[in-house]
Amino acid sequence: MDTITLWQLAALAAASMLVGFSKTAVSGANTISLAVFAAVLPARESTGVLLPILIAGDIIAVLVYRRHAHWPTLLRLFPAVAVGVVAGTVFMVWADDDAVRTSIGAILLFMAGVTIWRRRARPEPAAEQDDEDGPTRGGRLKARSYGVLGGFTTMVANAGGPVMSLYLLSAGFRKLGFLGTSAWFFLIVNTSKVPFSVGLGLIDARSLLLDAALVLFVIPGAYLGRACVGRINQKLFDRIVIGATVLGGLQLLLR
């Protein structure tokens, strides 16, 4: 990891605040953070630096939204996610920075397109019912497909957030169920990725030193997200998630 300038450090600090905001308000916005980290740092190394920051955000999100998780959905996803994480680990053994960026960017844009098509093909959910909690549509095949993709993308570039956001939106989750289920999902998955990342050399003493300087910025971002989430209506919430996913995918592909 080369020497980081003051401006680069400021960009990473802002992206860390956005991690906190995304964990407590708009999960798909996390793609902007991973794009910033991948722009400032080498793509492979950026995943190791970002992971502990994401875990810090996950802990805060679980503390805030732990009562709103939908555990049947989580249990349905975890086996497929494990397959995806293993596949992502194998990919990272040989992938260079260009392969990482191109693969993840293409997956994000594809999943955004699929979700937009699905939402146009069925009626919008009723706006602003109270935000509890279960999916209106599921399907084992869809859960497995999104689970494998989510596991793969989260291992390769910490980009599982958009994939899982799209799954939860397509399954009909409202805001609090969405955020509570996401919080527990990513705390468990991101923590389980740590041994793989250490084994791949993505997390080391230097990356943890940078994390120590950045992790405090997660807290004000999370506080801002918690303050804003109640003011975001359901349609806007869904559109921000999809828009952030497209933006993140384009950033990775065009860099």
Disulfide bonds with the S-S distance in Angstrom:
none
